[in-house]
């Protein structure tokens, strides 16, 4: 499990209308890509576990945080394409520090 010390962002905060990324989303992506360590790109089918660490686990719907994180995994080169994610587990955990945990496994 790799823990990224960045507060997760909800998809609701990512877009203005249908086409324009918000500055908050651009900042989130820039920060994530800056702190994510380099990894060998996993190609083919993958298993992904995301742990969302929040001060309150009742903050928002769990599914709102998935897409921005997965987009960063592709942009940073951890996975070739998100269409290859065959299994996804997402967990919310109460924690004093809001951050993201990521665990990837090849299924081949």
The 8 nearest C-alpha neighbors of each residue, nearest first, counted from 0:
[[1, 102, 101, 100, 2, 103, 48, 49],
 [0, 2, 101, 100, 102, 3, 99, 35],
 [1, 3, 100, 99, 4, 101, 0, 98],
 [2, 4, 99, 5, 98, 100, 1, 35],
 [5, 3, 98, 2, 99, 6, 97, 34],
 [6, 4, 98, 3, 7, 99, 31, 97],
 [5, 7, 98, 97, 8, 4, 99, 52],
 [8, 6, 98, 5, 99, 64, 9, 51],
 [9, 7, 64, 6, 10, 12, 67, 27],
 [8, 10, 64, 63, 11, 12, 7, 13],
 [9, 11, 13, 63, 12, 64, 8, 67],
 [10, 12, 9, 13, 14, 63, 8, 64],
 [13, 11, 10, 9, 14, 8, 24, 23],
 [14, 12, 24, 10, 21, 11, 20, 23],
 [15, 13, 20, 21, 19, 16, 12, 17],
 [16, 14, 19, 21, 20, 17, 18, 13],
 [15, 17, 18, 14, 19, 20, 21, 13],
 [16, 18, 15, 19, 14, 20, 13, 21],
 [19, 17, 16, 20, 15, 14, 21, 13],
 [18, 20, 15, 14, 17, 21, 16, 13],
 [19, 21, 14, 13, 15, 24, 22, 18],
 [22, 20, 24, 23, 14, 13, 15, 25],
 [21, 23, 25, 24, 26, 20, 13, 27],
 [22, 24, 26, 21, 25, 27, 13, 12],
 [25, 23, 13, 27, 21, 26, 22, 28],
 [24, 26, 22, 28, 27, 23, 29, 21],
 [27, 25, 29, 23, 24, 28, 30, 22],
 [26, 28, 24, 30, 25, 29, 31, 23],
 [27, 29, 31, 25, 26, 30, 32, 24],
 [28, 30, 26, 32, 27, 31, 25, 33],
 [31, 29, 33, 27, 28, 32, 26, 34],
 [32, 30, 28, 33, 34, 29, 35, 27],
 [31, 33, 35, 29, 30, 34, 75, 28],
 [32, 34, 30, 31, 35, 29, 36, 28],
 [35, 33, 31, 32, 36, 30, 3, 4],
 [36, 34, 32, 33, 31, 37, 3, 75],
 [37, 35, 34, 38, 33, 32, 75, 1],
 [38, 36, 35, 39, 75, 77, 76, 40],
 [39, 37, 77, 40, 36, 76, 75, 41],
 [38, 40, 41, 77, 37, 76, 78, 42],
 [41, 39, 77, 78, 76, 38, 42, 79],
 [40, 42, 78, 77, 79, 39, 105, 43],
 [43, 41, 79, 78, 40, 44, 83, 45],
 [42, 44, 83, 45, 41, 107, 105, 79],
 [43, 45, 83, 106, 84, 85, 105, 107],
 [46, 44, 105, 84, 106, 104, 85, 83],
 [45, 47, 86, 104, 103, 85, 84, 87],
 [48, 46, 103, 87, 102, 86, 88, 45],
 [47, 49, 88, 102, 87, 101, 89, 103],
 [50, 48, 89, 101, 100, 88, 90, 51],
 [49, 51, 100, 90, 99, 89, 91, 52],
 [52, 50, 91, 99, 90, 92, 53, 98],
 [51, 53, 92, 97, 98, 94, 93, 91],
 [54, 52, 97, 93, 55, 94, 56, 92],
 [53, 55, 94, 95, 93, 97, 56, 96],
 [56, 54, 53, 57, 58, 93, 94, 92],
 [57, 55, 58, 93, 53, 91, 92, 54],
 [56, 58, 55, 59, 60, 53, 91, 61],
 [59, 57, 56, 55, 60, 53, 54, 61],
 [60, 58, 57, 61, 63, 56, 9, 62],
 [59, 61, 62, 63, 58, 57, 64, 9],
 [60, 62, 63, 64, 59, 91, 89, 65],
 [61, 63, 64, 60, 65, 66, 89, 9],
 [64, 62, 9, 10, 61, 60, 65, 11],
 [65, 63, 9, 62, 8, 10, 66, 61],
 [64, 66, 68, 62, 67, 63, 69, 61],
 [65, 67, 69, 68, 64, 70, 10, 63],
 [68, 66, 70, 69, 65, 64, 71, 10],
 [69, 67, 71, 70, 66, 65, 72, 64],
 [68, 70, 72, 66, 71, 67, 65, 73],
 [69, 71, 67, 73, 68, 72, 66, 74],
 [72, 70, 74, 68, 69, 73, 75, 28],
 [73, 71, 69, 77, 75, 70, 74, 78],
 [72, 74, 76, 78, 70, 71, 75, 80],
 [75, 73, 71, 76, 72, 70, 32, 77],
 [76, 74, 72, 73, 77, 71, 32, 35],
 [75, 77, 73, 78, 74, 40, 72, 79],
 [76, 78, 40, 72, 38, 75, 73, 41],
 [79, 77, 41, 40, 73, 76, 80, 72],
 [78, 80, 42, 73, 41, 40, 76, 77],
 [81, 79, 82, 78, 83, 73, 42, 84],
 [80, 82, 83, 84, 73, 69, 78, 79],
 [81, 83, 80, 84, 85, 44, 79, 43],
 [82, 84, 44, 81, 43, 80, 85, 45],
 [85, 83, 45, 82, 81, 86, 44, 46],
 [86, 84, 45, 83, 46, 44, 87, 82],
 [85, 87, 46, 84, 47, 88, 45, 48],
 [88, 86, 47, 48, 46, 89, 85, 84],
 [87, 89, 48, 49, 47, 90, 86, 46],
 [90, 88, 49, 50, 48, 87, 91, 51],
 [89, 91, 50, 51, 49, 92, 88, 61],
 [92, 90, 51, 50, 52, 56, 93, 89],
 [93, 91, 52, 51, 94, 53, 56, 90],
 [92, 94, 53, 54, 56, 52, 55, 91],
 [93, 95, 54, 53, 96, 52, 92, 97],
 [94, 96, 54, 97, 53, 93, 52, 55],
 [97, 95, 94, 98, 54, 53, 52, 4],
 [98, 96, 53, 6, 52, 54, 95, 94],
 [97, 99, 6, 5, 4, 52, 3, 7],
 [100, 98, 51, 3, 2, 50, 52, 7],
 [99, 101, 2, 50, 1, 49, 3, 0],
 [102, 100, 49, 1, 0, 48, 2, 50],
 [101, 103, 0, 48, 47, 1, 49, 100],
 [104, 102, 47, 46, 48, 101, 45, 105],
 [105, 103, 46, 45, 106, 47, 102, 41],
 [104, 106, 45, 107, 44, 46, 41, 103],
 [105, 107, 45, 44, 104, 46, 43, 85],
 [106, 105, 44, 43, 45, 104, 42, 46]]
